[in-house]
Amino acid sequence: MLDYLEKLQSEYEQIALNQIGQFKPFLSRKEFKDSCDILVENLNNLRHSIERLLKEHLYPTLERIEDISDEEEEELYEAAQNFSSFVTRQDPGIALKIYQALLQRARTKKDDAKILKYLYWCGITQFFFYAAQNERVLAYFEEGAAYADKYDSFEDPEIRKYIHRCMGNRSLMLHEIKGIDEAMAVEESNFSFWNKLIFEGKDTDFPWSGYFLNGLHQRRISLTKDPLYNRALESKKTLDLLLDTSISMNKLYNIDRETVSTFGGTRYDYYVYEAQFFLGMVSIDDMVENIEKRQAAVDPDDFSPDAMFTNIHLNSYLMNYIAKLDIEEEKRDKIVTSARKKTIDYIKTIPKTIHSDQMNVFIRLIGKYLNDSLSPCEQLDFMLNLTTMRNIMVHAHSLMVGKVAGLLTAQLIKQKPACFIGFLDITREEDVKKRTKKLRECANMSGLLHDLGKTACIETPYMNIRLLTVEEFELVKEHPVIGGDLLVREDGNTENECYTDVITGHHKYYDNSDGYPKDLDFTKSKNKIMIDIISVSDSIVSATDRISKTYADIISLKGICEEIKAEAGIRFSPVLAEVLEDEETYDALKRLLDKENTNTYYTAYLQAWSGR
């Protein structure tokens, strides 16, 4: 078993080296094409090797998990640890499958220590790499936290620590899913439990202060929901404790950054500032000044997670917080405007070679607080630069979808102009040709934007080398909603409404019988024709792309057109299926795909390295 696990890990290491993002900068067009040919050959070979290792070795082993030896179990556990490493992130999807199988084995053997251990690793792997699936994550941590009743029965302190981790993470997840009140009730229970253990002197090497800080943070959120602080005495006690604990954590953080999370110290800095303000120790101006000093201490060329947290998250905290305060409107607007501008200016300096999957902890936050400060046109450009354009594969795919959508739009204008009535305020068929330029521009931009949410939710860089696991596919299905949310505005401006509908609806079936998101129906949307165009364009590009589609064999243009025809009226628009049967349209589409596929990847590659 060890041999095939090591071979599997080695193949993933090779995948890391065989990516367009690893190409040296500014190759010529010919050099890039030659490199892509080698890349495609290497990735296909790796894909077949990984498929064989998974199908012939790993998956059968997981199916007979209850019969393997203890030595094999340990080898599987070590492999899962490597696959889900935060340094290499080789394949957390496979790691999760292994942890789930090991949990099943532990349940069968009724081994509480291992059940607890694997519950934690299932939960934490799914939390960090599939954070959209909070309900499943909570279930793992709740079951692990329940072992607190058996705390003294575990002699191994390392096993007991899994109870603490599950307890602390459970309360954090409850806050996300069920609200602050339920999280607070759990925190009260946690505090009582941990206080008793500290009094008894148990597990003294465990980082209690971090968990206390999380609990105090929950209380801070609860207390600061009302800016007037009706519960003044309770708030002062809590914030005093928050301040003391935060300062302690800062001291610890400054001594050894590895002791706490990557950007934990910056987060604790903010809690200190906020606690000081509410305790009357500093003014709001002092709080802003402290944040600005913290940001000024960061090297302008530092784009580490800690630096990004300092320059993005602190401003987001500040914008969110100041907006709730009962202070002079002019002062509030000045602080918020300044924080927005600094955030936008900083983001524009982040190199394209720092991919959005490294920034996705900030992306949704940015969309929430910055959208209304940008014009609709600026908003589109900003979001593209923040997400899609930072991933060469996703960006090239989106560029190509835009080109195919533009071609199909032109053919529809020529052959089926009536299908555009109602779209972009078009009321008569004779006005369609007059809007040709605008319609093609809209199609192209819709293609560029359709996967806006993908890089904001996928943290696993190697999912394109094999078929997705159940958890991965569930995660991918979140990207239309995430993308749509990134364009939501609160100022009532509806100029980008078409793009929001396209992003959110491009994976829904034409007749709404299937697809995702399940709870949305676009059959009566005034933007339905553009949703249909992007749906078909996305399918054509995905099926025929030989560079990024390494998880399965490509389909010919003829093959995908036949699929679209077969599913016309159900999954795809019958109007578009009919247009694809037109010889002129088919030939133009074939020429476009043959000519532009590699060129489009080259464009995306150059944009990544040039910073645009």
PyMOL commands that set and color helices and strands:
alter all, ss='L'
color gray80, all
select helices_A, chain A and resi 2-17+20-22+29-63+65-67+70-83+92-109+112-129+134-153+157-178+180-200+208-224+232-255+257-259+264-278+284-296+305-324+329-349+356-358+360-373+376-386+388-390+392-415+417-420+423-425+429-431+433-449+463-465+470-476+479-486+497-505+528-544+557-566+574-580+583-610
alter helices_A, ss='H'
color red, helices_A
deselect
rebuild
show_as cartoon
